[in-house]
Amino acid sequence: MDNSFNPKIKLSVIRGATTSNGNTKEDITSAVNELVKELISRNNLEPNNILSIIFTVTKDLNACFPASVARKCYGLDQVAFLDCQQMFMPDDIKFCIRLMAQVNYPLNRKLNHPYLRGASNLRPDRC
């Protein structure tokens, strides 16, 4: 990442979420790959402008770490990742993976927050 100051860029946060088809490494990998791909493509992000990504998962997902999946794709091996368990709510969406990405982003562009699959009803205003 270039540490020089650019007045046309600001630190921004992009949220997103998806659901896995089940609690298998393959299902979680598929969901995380799709979510990260949409995060990058919808926002026209370069990997060096992604500073960190925090993933949370519902308590029914424990077959693998989303960060370990994301770290291996799209040139994100230098991004800081963190995995956490989402606070338990009895009526929460099953197999849900959420993310919060901190990025350097142009001031004049609107952020696009990817809410996919069964998580699209979490934020219909952002889908």
N, C-alpha and C positions, 0 to 999 in steps of 0.2 A: 504494500500500500504506500502511496505517495503521501508523505506527511506535510507537504507544503500547503499553505492556506489558499483556498479557492473560494472567493466570495459568492460564487454561483452554486455552491454545494453546501448542503446542511446535513447534520446527523438526523436521520429519520428512523421511525419504527414501523415495520410492516407486520401485521398480524395475519394469521391464517389457520385453517384447520381442515382435517379430512377424517375419514373413518377407514379402518382396516376391515377386510372381510372376515378376519378372525385373528386369533392369538397364535399365529405361526410366524416364524422368521420370514418366510416367503410373502405372506400377506402384509406384514408390517413393512418389509422392504418395498413392495409394490406401492403401497400407500405413501410412504415417505418420498420415494423417488418421484412420484407424480406431484406431490405437494411442492417439493423443492423445484422441480422443473417449472411448475406454474408460477411460483414466486419469482424465479429468475426471468422467465419469458414475458410475463405480464408487466413486469417493471423494467424490462430491458437492462438487467443488472449485469455487471461484470464481476467475476468472483473476487477481484481485489477491492471492490467497494462494499463487500459484505463483511462486517466486522465481527458479528457474533450471532448465533441463533440459539435460542432456548426452546427446547421441546418439552411439552408436558403430555402425559398419557393417562388415560383413565385406568383405574386399578385392575381392569380385566386384561391389560396388555403387559406382558412381561417376558415374551419370547426373545426379544433383542432390544438393544438401545437404538432409538431413532438416530441419534447423533453418529453412531458407528456406521449407519447406512449412508447418511448424508455426507459424511467425511470422505467417502469413497467415490462420490459422483460430482460431476460438473466442476472439477478443479477446486473444490472447497477444502482441500487438505490443510490450508493455513488459517481457516476460520476457527474462532473459539466457539465451542459447543458446550451445552449443558443439558442433561436430561433430568426431569423431575416428574413426580407423580402429581397429577391434577388433584385438587381437593375433592374428596368424595361427596357427591350429591346423589341421593337415592334415584332421582329421575333423570340423571345425566345420560347423554348419548353413549351407547355402548361402543367399545373399541375406538375411541376418539383420540386423535393425535393433534395437538395444537402446537403452533410455533409463534415465536416473536423474534423477528430478525432486526438487528440494528445495522443500518446501512448508511453509507454516504450517498446522497441523492440530490439531483438537480432541484433547485428552488422552484423552477417554473413548471415542473411536472407533477401530476397528480398520482398519488400512491394507489396501487391496485392490490387489495387484500384477497388472496385466494381462499375461498371457502368451498370445499369440494365434497362430493359424494354425500353421505348422510349428515355431514356437518354444515351443509349449505343453509339449513334452516336456523343455525346459530346466529347468523348475521345476514338475513336476506337483503338488507340494504347494501351489502358489499359484494354480492355475488354477480 
